[in-house]
Amino acid sequence: MINGWGPGGRPSDTRSGDAGRQPLPDYGGADVDDLAERTAHPVLGAVLAGLRGRARHAGEAVAYHEDSPSV
């Protein structure tokens, strides 16, 4: 296996034990406005700008199954 790729050029499962079953951390209380003001990273700044805009209009947020990419 090289860099997560197994034989035949296929991705290999590099997880060990129960690592895939651990709950994700809760960042719900993160101060996105503060982070956006302190970052100079262009990509992170763009992502945070999008998050800030969505947070202002959270009541309008809706997702449809049809919006998901086709697999």
N, C-alpha and C positions, 0 to 999 in steps of 0.2 A: 504494500500500500504506500503510495506517495501522495502527500498532501491531501489525504482523504479520498483518494481514488484507488479503487481496487483493481484486480485483474480485468482485462478486457476493456479498460477505460470507463468502467461504471463506478458511480459513487459508492463508497462503502459506509457501513454503519459504524461510526467511531464512538458511539455512546457506550458508556460502561455502567453496569449496575442499574440503579434506579434514578440516575441523573435526569432522565427524560420525564420523570414523574414528579419532580419537585415543582411546587407552585411558583408562579412568576412573582417577582417583587411588585408591591403596590406603590406606584409613583403618582397616585391620584392627588396627593397634597403638594406636588412640586409647584413652585412659583415660576411659571413659564415666563411671565413678564420680566421678572428679575433676571432669569437666565438669558433671555433674549437681549436685555440691555448690557449684560456683561460679556457676551460672546463676540469674538471677532472672526469666527470661522464662517465662511460664506455659505456652505451647505447647511450647517446647523442653524444659521440665521434664517435661511429660507424656510426650513422645516418649522422652526419656531414661529415664524410669521404666519404660516398656514394654520398652526395650532391655535395661535392667538385669535385669528379671524374666526375659526370654527367655534371657539369658546364663547365669543360674543353672540353667536347665533345658534347656541346649543339647542334651543327650543325648536328650531327649524330642521334639525338633523334627522335624516331618515335614510334608510338603506333598503334596497330591494334585492331580492335574489337575482333578478335579471341584471343587476349592476355588476355582479361578480364576473371575473374573466372566465371565458370558456376554457375548459381543460380538455 
